[in-house]
């Protein structure tokens, strides 16, 4: 099984199994949101994980609403806490978490408010395309927890709040997935992910969302059982321009499986030239990148160090249009530091920074 790991100071942290929190529910809104409302608020605190309260902003981009659950017991400091939520017709992204907050209270006094993509962790449960969890680790004890939803989230005017929980959805499972990224280029999307360790990992099914359904596209074999860090990549080609969503279905040898968070990429029509981001970055001792041209032309690819000195000439010559030309920057003999990959064509210049860490 797969655990989505939160990197804190370079260390992957896996937390305990979550517990559904129950108690007495209430709701409220700020003064700018006169028409905002919450319906079925009791659903968020009754322990039934299949129903929900509807937090409705009524298209008020400046307002906010909240649901609060006063708990039956005090929860200790250092415990992860979160809510299971759904935004109808869309998906929350970490970049949009500025409009969402989880707050804790003790004896009616605010203890802390946790908000934003740098604090809140975000993931999908796999039971639905859009049911997600948002959570953070507390630093103080609490006996009430509040979820606030504001127009800054930039999504639907409504959010469904299913239930609060303590513990973590980022469970301590054998496959520790520490990163999962999608990078678009002229032909499609590169998916990159990494693990810190694996136990009984058969592999990863790459899934692409088509309409309202995630469909399997490929299967990438896992490392079985290993304590070593592993990096994986898969290229998805033939995608039309537009927004594309992907996730991984990690499968154990015994058939058990779980899903990764959803990542997003935008495929665009290339301009005069498309220079992809180098991967991996930071790197040691080599990194790769690709170049696509709209017209045949002479191209020179060089690398400069942080002082502006040229340290490599990776290519000098004519390249054909419409093809993915891949290049490798081998830096085994160079010192750690920042470098710039520079591509010069007949009438264009493009560059990408990279960081060598030894």
ZITACOR-V871973 format. One record per pair of residues at least 4 apart in sequence whose C-alpha atoms are under 6 Angstrom apart, sorted by the first residue. I is the first residue (numbers start at 1). J is the second residue. D is the distance in Angstrom with one decimal. If there is no record, write none. Layout:
i->[I	I]
j->[J	J]
d->[D	D]
This chain:
i->[1	1	1	1	1	2	2	3	3	3	3	3	3	4	4	5	5	5	5	6	6	7	7	14	14	15	15	15	16	16	16	17	17	17	18	18	18	18	19	19	20	21	21	22	22	22	22	23	23	23	23	23	24	24	25	25	25	25	26	26	27	27	27	28	28	29	29	30	32	33	36	36	36	37	38	38	38	39	39	40	41	43	43	43	44	44	44	44	51	52	52	52	53	53	54	54	55	55	56	56	57	57	58	59	61	62	63	64	64	65	65	66	66	67	67	68	68	69	69	70	71	71	74	74	75	75	76	77	77	77	77	78	78	78	79	79	80	80	80	80	80	80	81	81	81	81	82	82	82	82	83	83	83	83	84	84	84	84	85	85	85	85	85	85	86	86	86	86	87	91	94	95	96	97	97	97	98	99	99	99	99	100	100	101	101	101	101	102	102	102	102	103	103	103	103	104	104	104	104	104	105	105	105	105	105	106	106	115	115	116	120	120	121	121	122	122	123	123	123	124	124	125	126	174	174	175	175	176	176	176	177	177	178	178	179	179	180	180	181	181	182	182	182	183	183	184	184	184	184	185	186	187	188	188	188	189	189	190	190	191	191	192	192	193	193	194	194	195	195	196	197	197	197	197	198	198	199	199	200	200	200	200	201	201	201	202	202	202	202	202	203	203	203	203	203	204	204	204	204	204	205	205	205	205	206	206	206	206	207	207	207	207	207	207	207	208	208	208	208	209	209	209	210	241	241	242	242	243	243	244	244	245	245	246	246	247	247	248	248	249	249	250	250	251	251	252	270	272	273	273	274	274	275	275	276	276	278	278	279	279	280	281	282	282	283	284	284	285	285	286	286	286	287	287	288	288	289	289	290	290	291	291	292	292	293	293	294	294	295	296	296	296	297	297	298	298	298	299	299	299	299	299	300	300	300	300	301	301	301	301	301	302	302	302	302	302	303	303	303	303	303	304	304	304	304	304	304	305	305	306	306	336	336	336	337	337	338	338	339	339	340	340	341	341	342	342	343	343	343	344]
j->[173	174	175	257	258	173	175	170	171	173	175	176	177	170	177	12	13	177	178	12	13	11	12	171	172	168	171	172	167	168	171	167	168	171	166	167	168	169	165	166	165	164	165	45	46	47	71	45	69	70	71	72	69	70	42	45	68	69	67	68	66	67	68	65	66	64	65	64	63	63	56	57	58	56	54	55	56	53	54	53	53	51	52	53	52	53	162	163	162	160	161	162	160	161	159	160	158	159	157	158	157	158	157	157	151	151	150	149	150	148	149	147	148	146	147	145	146	144	145	144	143	144	142	143	141	142	141	138	139	140	141	137	138	139	137	138	136	137	138	166	167	168	135	136	165	166	134	135	164	165	133	134	163	164	132	133	162	163	131	132	133	160	161	162	130	131	159	160	159	130	117	117	153	116	117	153	116	149	150	152	153	148	149	114	115	147	148	113	114	146	147	112	113	145	146	111	112	142	144	145	109	110	111	142	144	142	143	119	120	120	135	136	134	135	133	134	132	133	261	132	261	132	259	198	199	197	198	195	196	197	194	195	194	195	193	194	192	193	191	192	190	191	265	189	190	188	189	265	267	189	270	237	236	237	239	235	236	234	235	233	234	232	233	231	232	230	231	229	230	229	226	227	228	229	225	226	224	225	224	225	252	253	222	224	252	222	224	251	252	253	220	221	222	250	251	219	220	248	249	250	218	219	248	249	216	217	218	248	214	215	216	217	246	247	248	214	215	245	246	213	214	245	214	267	268	266	267	265	266	264	265	263	264	262	263	260	262	259	260	258	259	257	258	256	257	256	274	294	292	293	291	292	290	291	289	290	288	289	287	288	287	354	355	356	356	356	357	331	332	329	330	331	328	329	327	328	326	327	325	326	324	325	323	324	321	322	321	322	321	319	320	321	318	319	317	318	345	316	317	318	344	345	315	316	343	344	313	314	315	342	343	312	313	314	341	342	310	311	312	340	341	308	309	310	311	339	340	309	339	338	339	356	357	358	355	356	354	355	353	354	352	353	351	352	350	351	349	350	351	349]
d->[5.6	5.7	5.7	5.7	6.0	5.7	4.4	5.6	5.6	5.2	5.8	4.9	5.9	5.4	5.1	5.5	5.9	5.9	5.1	5.7	5.8	5.4	4.9	5.7	4.8	5.4	5.5	5.9	5.3	5.7	5.9	5.6	5.8	5.8	5.3	4.1	5.0	6.0	5.3	5.2	4.4	5.5	4.9	4.7	5.8	5.6	6.0	5.4	5.9	5.4	4.5	5.4	5.4	5.1	5.6	5.7	5.5	4.5	5.8	5.3	5.5	4.3	5.9	5.8	5.5	5.7	4.3	5.9	5.2	4.5	5.7	4.7	5.5	5.4	5.4	4.6	6.0	5.7	5.2	4.8	4.8	6.0	5.1	5.6	5.7	5.8	5.3	4.7	6.0	5.8	5.2	4.2	5.6	5.2	6.0	4.8	5.4	5.1	5.9	4.4	5.0	6.0	5.8	5.0	4.2	5.6	5.9	5.5	4.1	5.8	5.6	5.4	4.2	5.7	5.5	5.7	4.2	5.6	5.5	4.3	5.3	5.3	5.6	4.5	5.6	5.4	4.4	5.9	5.0	4.2	4.2	6.0	4.9	4.9	5.7	5.6	5.4	3.9	5.9	5.6	4.9	5.6	5.4	5.7	5.7	4.4	5.4	3.8	5.6	5.5	5.7	5.6	5.7	4.2	5.8	4.4	5.4	5.6	5.8	5.4	5.9	5.4	4.7	5.6	5.8	4.7	5.9	5.0	4.8	5.9	4.8	6.0	5.0	4.7	5.3	5.9	4.4	6.0	4.8	4.3	4.1	5.6	4.9	5.5	4.4	5.9	5.1	5.8	5.2	5.6	4.8	5.7	4.2	5.7	5.0	5.4	5.6	5.8	5.7	4.5	5.2	4.4	5.1	5.2	5.0	4.6	5.1	5.9	5.9	5.8	5.4	5.0	5.5	5.2	5.8	4.7	5.5	5.4	4.8	4.2	5.2	5.7	5.7	5.6	5.0	5.9	4.4	5.3	5.4	5.6	5.9	4.4	5.8	5.5	5.2	5.4	5.7	4.2	5.8	5.3	5.7	4.6	5.7	5.5	5.1	5.8	4.2	5.9	5.6	6.0	5.8	5.6	5.6	4.4	5.4	5.9	5.2	5.9	4.6	5.5	5.2	5.7	4.5	5.9	5.3	5.6	4.3	5.5	5.2	4.2	5.6	4.5	5.6	5.7	5.0	5.2	6.0	4.2	4.8	5.2	5.6	5.8	5.4	4.5	4.7	5.2	5.9	5.6	5.0	5.0	5.6	4.2	3.8	5.9	5.6	5.6	5.1	6.0	5.5	4.5	5.9	4.4	5.6	4.9	5.8	5.6	5.3	5.0	5.7	5.2	4.4	5.6	5.6	5.4	6.0	5.2	5.3	5.9	4.6	5.5	4.0	5.5	6.0	4.6	5.1	5.4	5.2	6.0	4.6	5.7	5.4	5.7	4.6	5.6	5.4	5.7	4.8	5.7	5.2	5.7	4.6	5.4	5.5	5.8	4.4	5.3	6.0	5.5	5.6	4.5	5.6	5.1	6.0	4.7	5.8	5.4	5.3	4.5	5.4	5.4	5.5	5.9	4.7	5.7	5.2	5.9	6.0	5.3	5.0	5.5	4.4	5.8	5.8	5.4	5.7	4.5	5.8	5.6	5.3	4.2	5.9	5.2	5.8	5.2	4.7	5.9	5.1	6.0	4.6	5.8	4.6	4.8	5.4	5.8	5.2	4.1	5.9	5.8	5.5	5.9	5.7	4.6	5.5	4.4	5.8	5.3	6.0	5.3	5.0	5.7	4.6	5.5	4.4	5.7	6.0	5.3	5.8	5.7	5.0	5.5	4.6	5.5	5.2	4.3	5.5	5.6	5.2	5.5	4.5	5.5	5.8	4.9	5.0	5.8	5.8	5.3	5.9	4.6	5.9	5.3	5.8	4.5	5.3	5.2	5.9	4.4	5.6	5.1	6.0	4.6]
